[in-house]
Amino acid sequence: MIKYTPRLPEPEDNVNVSRVHPLQELAKLAGGGLILLVLLYVLLGFAVDLAVMWVPPSMERNLTFLCDAYLKKEPAVPEKTERVQGLLNRLTARLEGYDLELRGHVVRSYSVNAVACPGGDVIVMSGLLDEVETDEELAFVLGHEIGHFVHRDHLRSMGRSLVFMVMATLLFGEDSDISQMVRGSYSLTSVHYNQQQELEADQFAMELLDGSGIGLDGGLAFFSRKSVADGGFLQTHPPNRERAERIRRFIRSHSAGRT
């Protein structure tokens, strides 16, 4: 009589048992999910870029509330606002085909910065006004922010940030530490643009100043000053030396064209 010895089927003989270690399978699933999330974020980002170009200025003005909270908590410097508003009015008066109504605000801050906010608010930090030595320099900075409005960069950046916040909430839950951290780090006044957008805004500012009869040396003087470079003006922007060189080339080309 033959003795029967039971045995479990080998993994290669059992279709219900994977030959791959469970941790390897988990890593593949996690990696695939991450790739899908990145692709989704990129696609939604492109969708935002396309959508904001169709947002009319009249509709954008309804977004002024987004900056109200920041302006209420930061100490205002009203005695310096008139200078900013006057230059904004002078610059926007030269724009054709753009329905921009910009409101200047000066807040007390050591930061050497200015921000274009959705709805038409331009926030200038008092630290920037302490650095500029002439109206031509300030006009260049304001022209740069107007360039962001015209190119809708502020709406693009805000839209992409909101997409990131929504994805974090869907993935980790509204009350998770990660979601709260993402929401806490989001600020309309710390909107970051990519370096190409910054260079295009510089170019727009130079063309706007040229058409407004304002001297073109303001931006060059501002970026060439050592105190501005040491202060890390807009650290997410292209290097100040590169921006100054581009402005210098712009001035040379326009000077040559007039001779």
Disulfide bonds with the S-S distance in Angstrom:
Cys67-Cys117 2.42
